[in-house]
Amino acid sequence: MIKTIIVVGGGIGGTMTANNLVSKLYPEVSRGEVRVMLISNSPWHYYKPAFMYVAFGAYAKNDLRRQQASLLRPEIDFVLDQVDGFEFKNSCLKMRSGVSYDYDYLVVSTGCIPSPERIEGLQEAGDHFYQHDPARKLYEKISTIEKGRIFIGVTFPTTPNVPHQCGMAPLETTLLLDEFLRKRGVREQIELVYSYPSVAQLHQNALFLQKNTAEMLPSMFDARDIRYKRSFTLASVDPERKIAFSAEGEEENFDILIQTPPIRAVDAVLNSGVSQAPNNEGWLPTDRYSLQLEGFENVFVMGDTVDLPIGKAGGSCHSQSPVICDNIAGLLRWGKAEARYEGLVQAVAQMGMDAGIPLWYNYEQEAMPSPATKIGSLMCKGFNRGLYWSVARGLA
């Protein structure tokens, strides 16, 4: 009997994993013993991390997308449809089109959704760069502001130890914004303030989730005349008065508010009845080593959908994908899932348009930031401009 492996989600995690599964299981696929499917609700695959650069006018929309089908190996069955229901107990997916798909193994790589409406006033008064249209709107604002105050903040999920999306992005954006305004010749008339919440602080008075990076930031900000504020957890926003209120009882005025929005899982995951995350955030309970959905040996979770204390970023997916592929192959061939994910995340932080820092960390080892260099920036730009698409295809 043919074994069916379904990957749900057409982002970097799902695309890479579907391609890698065919490579890993090519003997079984070529003999017709294994079928690999990828289901996505969009015909387009977007390089989402580069939306940050859209906020600075660096990319057009067409630069950041490819036809999803063009990124998949020919052995993969691509299904354009929306999953409305995960029935994990029955190993079945219910689709918006009305059809159902049974699976032997499932990979959930459905990402997360920015949800500014979860904080009063944020949707009306705040800006972010995690989607194309909001990033373009932010670009229009920072391109025309002549004087005033830009307040930058970070919102973490309510779920303990679960980070926000793209951990370095708020810091990267702050440094890019400083550079952007200097090139416009208006930086001296605009106050920049970077803030960080209390709830995410694993050590006292942090400006970042990880200690080594947090300790590096004050001198970096001081050199650029960027103000910084610890322990500011956004609670609500007054759009008319342009004031941000914190859970700690403070308030900050702004002309532009750039706020990492709350995030949640997609509707089908929220409604699956499996998540134990508070505030209806929807993260799936995931074994930190095998990446299996707890209680379901044949289901694997990756990327932004997990409830693990590790970055919700493409750099996580790059390390999770081979573990999932090895474990599915192990279950198919020997009935065992023995590969272990150690929490590895790899990335290059953009510290201005012409400087970057390669970073890696895992469950046990925090990131060790090094001096920002032009070589680091070239690594980041090379990945943005071309290598990403090879990675998605499973070629790198």
C-alpha positions as CSV (number, residue, x, y, z in Angstrom):
1,M,0.0,0.0,0.0
2,I,1.2,3.5,-0.9
3,K,2.3,5.6,2.1
4,T,1.1,9.2,1.9
5,I,3.2,12.1,3.4
6,I,1.4,15.4,3.4
7,V,3.2,18.7,4.1
8,V,0.9,21.6,5.0
9,G,2.3,25.1,4.4
10,G,4.0,26.7,1.4
11,G,6.5,28.8,3.4
12,I,10.2,28.0,3.6
13,G,9.8,25.2,6.1
14,G,7.1,23.3,4.2
15,T,8.7,23.9,0.7
16,M,12.1,22.8,1.8
17,T,10.8,19.8,3.7
18,A,8.7,18.5,0.9
19,N,11.7,18.7,-1.5
20,N,14.0,17.1,1.1
21,L,11.5,14.3,1.8
22,V,11.6,13.3,-1.9
23,S,15.4,13.3,-1.9
24,K,15.6,11.3,1.4
25,L,13.0,8.8,0.3
26,Y,13.7,8.7,-3.5
27,P,14.0,4.9,-3.7
28,E,10.5,4.5,-2.2
29,V,9.1,7.4,-4.2
30,S,10.5,6.1,-7.5
31,R,9.0,2.7,-6.8
32,G,5.6,4.2,-6.2
33,E,5.6,3.2,-2.5
34,V,5.6,6.7,-1.1
35,R,3.6,9.7,-2.2
36,V,4.6,13.3,-1.1
37,M,2.1,16.1,-1.2
38,L,2.4,19.8,-0.4
39,I,-0.8,21.8,0.4
40,S,-0.8,25.6,0.3
41,N,-3.5,28.1,0.2
42,S,-1.6,30.4,-2.2
43,P,-0.1,29.8,-5.7
44,W,2.8,32.2,-4.6
45,H,5.7,31.6,-2.3
46,Y,6.9,34.8,-0.6
47,Y,10.3,35.4,0.9
48,K,8.8,36.9,4.0
49,P,11.9,37.9,5.9
50,A,12.7,40.5,3.2
51,F,9.5,42.4,3.9
52,M,11.6,44.2,6.5
53,Y,13.6,45.7,3.5
54,V,10.3,46.7,1.8
55,A,9.9,49.1,4.7
56,F,13.0,50.9,3.5
57,G,12.1,50.8,-0.2
58,A,14.7,48.1,-1.1
59,Y,12.5,45.5,-2.8
60,A,9.4,45.4,-5.0
61,K,6.8,42.8,-4.4
62,N,7.7,40.7,-7.5
63,D,11.3,40.5,-6.3
64,L,10.1,38.5,-3.3
65,R,7.9,35.9,-4.8
66,R,8.0,32.8,-7.0
67,Q,5.3,30.5,-8.3
68,Q,5.0,27.8,-5.6
69,A,4.9,25.0,-8.1
70,S,8.2,26.2,-9.7
71,L,10.0,25.5,-6.4
72,L,8.9,21.9,-6.0
73,R,10.4,18.7,-7.3
74,P,8.3,17.1,-10.1
75,E,7.6,14.1,-7.9
76,I,5.6,16.3,-5.4
77,D,1.8,16.6,-5.8
78,F,1.0,20.3,-5.3
79,V,-2.5,21.0,-4.0
80,L,-3.8,24.5,-4.0
81,D,-6.4,24.5,-1.2
82,Q,-7.1,25.6,2.3
83,V,-7.0,23.2,5.3
84,D,-10.1,23.9,7.4
85,G,-9.7,21.1,9.8
86,F,-6.9,19.0,11.3
87,E,-8.3,15.6,12.5
88,F,-5.1,14.3,14.1
89,K,-6.8,11.3,15.7
90,N,-8.1,10.1,12.4
91,S,-5.0,11.1,10.4
92,C,-7.2,13.2,8.1
93,L,-7.4,16.7,6.7
94,K,-10.6,18.5,5.9
95,M,-10.3,21.0,3.1
96,R,-12.2,24.2,2.2
97,S,-13.0,22.7,-1.2
98,G,-15.0,19.9,0.5
99,V,-12.5,17.1,-0.1
100,S,-10.6,15.2,2.6
101,Y,-7.1,13.8,2.5
102,D,-5.9,10.8,4.6
103,Y,-2.3,10.7,5.5
104,D,0.2,8.3,7.0
105,Y,2.6,11.1,8.0
106,L,1.9,14.8,8.3
107,V,4.2,17.9,8.6
108,V,2.5,21.0,9.9
109,S,4.4,24.1,8.7
110,T,1.5,26.7,8.7
111,G,3.4,29.6,10.2
112,C,1.8,32.3,12.2
113,I,-0.4,35.4,11.7
114,P,0.4,38.9,12.8
115,S,-2.6,40.0,14.9
116,P,-2.3,43.7,15.9
117,E,-6.1,43.7,16.7
118,R,-5.2,41.8,19.9
119,I,-3.9,45.0,21.5
120,E,-6.4,47.8,21.8
121,G,-5.6,50.6,19.4
122,L,-2.6,49.0,17.8
123,Q,-4.2,48.1,14.5
124,E,-5.3,51.7,14.0
125,A,-2.2,53.5,15.2
126,G,0.7,51.0,14.8
127,D,2.9,49.9,11.9
128,H,4.9,46.7,11.3
129,F,6.9,45.0,8.5
130,Y,5.9,41.4,8.8
131,Q,3.6,41.5,5.7
132,H,4.1,43.3,2.4
133,D,1.3,45.9,2.5
134,P,2.0,47.0,6.1
135,A,5.7,47.3,5.3
136,R,5.0,49.4,2.2
137,K,2.7,51.6,4.4
138,L,5.6,52.1,6.9
139,Y,8.0,53.0,4.1
140,E,5.6,55.8,3.0
141,K,5.6,57.2,6.6
142,I,9.3,57.1,7.2
143,S,10.0,58.6,3.8
144,T,8.0,61.7,4.6
145,I,8.5,62.3,8.3
146,E,10.6,65.5,8.9
147,K,10.6,65.7,12.6
148,G,9.1,64.0,15.6
149,R,9.4,60.7,17.6
150,I,9.5,57.1,16.4
151,F,8.8,54.6,19.1
152,I,9.8,50.9,18.4
153,G,8.5,48.1,20.6
154,V,8.4,44.3,20.8
155,T,5.4,42.2,21.8
156,F,5.9,38.6,22.9
157,P,3.3,35.8,22.9
158,T,1.5,35.1,26.2
159,T,2.8,31.5,26.1
160,P,5.8,31.2,28.4
161,N,9.2,30.9,26.7
162,V,7.8,31.3,23.2
163,P,9.5,34.2,21.3
164,H,8.0,36.6,18.9
165,Q,8.5,36.3,15.1
166,C,11.9,36.9,13.7
167,G,13.8,37.7,16.9
168,M,16.4,40.0,15.4
169,A,14.0,42.0,13.2
170,P,13.1,44.8,15.6
171,L,16.7,45.4,16.4
172,E,17.7,45.2,12.7
173,T,14.9,47.6,11.8
174,T,16.0,50.2,14.5
175,L,19.5,50.3,13.1
176,L,18.3,50.4,9.5
177,L,15.9,53.2,10.4
178,D,18.7,55.2,11.9
179,E,20.7,54.9,8.7
180,F,17.7,55.6,6.5
181,L,16.9,58.8,8.3
182,R,20.5,60.0,8.2
183,K,20.6,59.5,4.5
184,R,17.5,61.6,4.2
185,G,19.2,64.3,6.3
186,V,16.4,64.4,9.0
187,R,17.9,62.2,11.7
188,E,18.8,65.1,14.0
189,Q,15.1,66.2,14.0
190,I,13.7,62.7,14.8
191,E,14.0,60.9,18.2
192,L,14.4,57.1,18.0
193,V,13.4,55.0,21.0
194,Y,13.8,51.2,21.1
195,S,11.9,49.4,23.9
196,Y,11.7,45.9,25.2
197,P,9.0,44.2,27.4
198,S,9.3,42.8,30.9
199,V,7.6,39.5,30.2
200,A,10.4,38.3,27.9
201,Q,13.2,39.2,30.1
202,L,15.1,36.1,31.2
203,H,17.5,38.2,33.1
204,Q,17.2,41.7,34.7
205,N,16.8,44.8,32.7
206,A,17.2,43.2,29.3
207,L,17.0,44.9,25.9
208,F,16.9,41.5,24.1
209,L,15.9,37.9,24.8
210,Q,19.5,36.6,24.9
211,K,22.0,37.9,27.4
212,N,25.1,38.3,25.2
213,T,23.2,40.3,22.5
214,A,21.4,42.4,25.2
215,E,24.7,43.4,26.8
216,M,26.1,44.6,23.4
217,L,23.2,46.9,22.6
218,P,23.6,49.9,24.9
219,S,26.9,51.0,23.5
220,M,25.7,50.3,20.0
221,F,22.6,52.5,20.6
222,D,24.6,55.2,22.4
223,A,26.9,55.5,19.4
224,R,23.9,56.2,17.2
225,D,22.0,58.4,19.6
226,I,19.2,55.9,19.8
227,R,17.3,56.0,23.1
228,Y,16.3,52.7,24.7
229,K,13.8,51.7,27.3
230,R,13.6,48.5,29.3
231,S,10.5,46.9,30.8
232,F,7.9,48.5,28.4
233,T,5.2,45.9,27.7
234,L,2.6,47.4,25.4
235,A,-0.9,47.2,26.8
236,S,-2.9,49.6,24.7
237,V,-2.6,52.5,22.3
238,D,-4.6,55.8,22.0
239,P,-4.7,56.4,18.2
240,E,-6.1,60.0,18.6
241,R,-3.5,61.2,21.2
242,K,-0.7,59.0,19.8
243,I,0.2,57.6,23.2
244,A,1.4,54.0,23.9
245,F,0.5,52.7,27.4
246,S,2.5,49.9,29.1
247,A,1.4,47.1,31.4
248,E,3.9,48.6,33.8
249,G,1.9,51.8,34.1
250,E,4.0,54.0,31.8
251,E,3.1,55.9,28.7
252,E,5.1,57.0,25.6
253,N,4.1,59.5,22.9
254,F,4.9,58.9,19.3
255,D,4.6,60.2,15.8
256,I,5.2,56.7,14.3
257,L,4.7,53.6,16.4
258,I,6.6,50.5,15.0
259,Q,5.5,47.6,17.1
260,T,6.1,43.9,16.7
261,P,2.5,42.7,16.7
262,P,1.0,39.8,18.7
263,I,1.0,36.6,16.7
264,R,-1.1,33.5,16.6
265,A,-1.4,30.2,14.8
266,V,-3.7,29.9,11.7
267,D,-7.4,29.2,12.2
268,A,-7.3,25.5,11.4
269,V,-4.6,24.9,14.0
270,L,-6.4,27.1,16.6
271,N,-9.6,25.0,16.0
272,S,-7.8,21.6,16.2
273,G,-8.4,21.3,19.9
274,V,-4.9,20.1,20.5
275,S,-3.1,23.4,21.5
276,Q,-2.4,24.0,25.2
277,A,-1.2,27.6,24.6
278,P,-2.9,30.4,26.6
279,N,-4.8,33.3,25.1
280,N,-5.9,31.1,22.2
281,E,-2.5,31.6,20.5
282,G,-2.6,28.1,19.1
283,W,1.0,26.8,19.3
284,L,1.1,23.0,19.0
285,P,2.7,21.0,21.8
286,T,5.9,19.8,20.1
287,D,8.6,17.4,21.4
288,R,11.7,19.5,21.5
289,Y,13.9,16.8,20.1
290,S,11.9,14.7,17.7
291,L,9.6,17.6,16.6
292,Q,6.6,15.2,16.8
293,L,3.3,16.5,17.9
294,E,2.8,15.3,21.5
295,G,0.6,12.2,21.5
296,F,0.8,11.7,17.7
297,E,3.8,9.8,16.5
298,N,3.0,10.4,12.8
299,V,2.6,14.2,13.0
300,F,5.6,16.6,13.0
301,V,5.5,20.3,13.6
302,M,8.0,23.0,12.5
303,G,8.7,26.7,12.2
304,D,6.4,29.2,13.7
305,T,3.7,26.7,14.7
306,V,5.8,25.0,17.5
307,D,5.6,25.9,21.2
308,L,9.3,25.6,21.7
309,P,11.7,28.2,23.2
310,I,13.4,28.7,19.9
311,G,13.3,31.4,17.3
312,K,10.2,31.6,15.0
313,A,12.3,32.2,11.9
314,G,13.5,30.6,8.7
315,G,16.8,29.9,10.4
316,S,15.0,27.4,12.6
317,C,13.3,25.7,9.7
318,H,16.7,25.1,8.0
319,S,17.8,22.9,11.0
320,Q,14.4,21.4,11.7
321,S,13.8,20.1,8.2
322,P,16.5,17.4,8.0
323,V,15.5,16.1,11.5
324,I,11.9,15.7,10.4
325,C,12.9,14.0,7.1
326,D,15.2,11.6,9.0
327,N,12.5,10.8,11.5
328,I,9.8,10.1,8.9
329,A,12.3,8.0,6.9
330,G,13.2,6.2,10.1
331,L,9.5,5.4,10.9
332,L,8.9,4.2,7.4
333,R,11.9,2.0,7.1
334,W,12.6,0.8,10.7
335,G,9.7,1.9,12.8
336,K,11.9,4.4,14.8
337,A,12.3,8.1,15.0
338,E,15.8,8.6,16.3
339,A,17.0,12.0,14.9
340,R,17.2,14.8,17.4
341,Y,16.8,18.5,17.0
342,E,19.0,20.4,19.4
343,G,17.4,23.8,18.9
344,L,19.8,25.1,16.3
345,V,19.0,28.4,14.7
346,Q,21.4,30.0,12.1
347,A,21.0,33.5,10.8
348,V,22.8,36.7,9.7
349,A,21.7,39.8,11.5
350,Q,21.6,43.0,9.3
351,M,23.2,45.7,11.4
352,G,22.7,48.5,8.9
353,M,22.6,48.2,5.1
354,D,26.3,47.5,4.9
355,A,27.1,45.5,8.0
356,G,26.0,42.1,9.3
357,I,26.7,39.6,12.1
358,P,26.5,35.8,11.5
359,L,24.7,34.2,14.5
360,W,23.9,30.7,15.7
361,Y,22.4,29.4,18.9
362,N,20.6,26.3,20.3
363,Y,18.7,25.1,23.4
364,E,21.9,25.2,25.5
365,Q,24.1,27.8,23.9
366,E,23.1,31.5,23.5
367,A,24.2,33.5,20.5
368,M,27.7,34.9,20.6
369,P,27.6,38.2,18.6
370,S,30.8,39.3,16.9
371,P,31.6,42.7,15.5
372,A,29.5,43.7,12.5
373,T,31.3,43.5,9.2
374,K,30.7,44.2,5.5
375,I,31.3,40.5,4.8
376,G,28.4,39.7,7.1
377,S,26.2,42.1,5.2
378,L,27.3,40.5,1.9
379,M,26.4,37.1,3.2
380,C,22.9,38.4,4.1
381,K,22.4,40.1,0.7
382,G,23.6,37.1,-1.1
383,F,21.0,34.9,0.7
384,N,18.3,37.5,0.1
385,R,19.1,37.9,-3.6
386,G,19.4,34.3,-4.7
387,L,20.5,31.6,-2.3
388,Y,17.2,31.6,-0.5
389,W,15.4,30.1,-3.6
390,S,18.0,27.3,-3.8
391,V,17.5,26.5,-0.1
392,A,13.7,26.4,-0.7
393,R,14.3,23.9,-3.5
394,G,16.3,21.7,-1.2
395,L,19.5,22.4,-3.2
396,A,21.5,24.1,-0.4
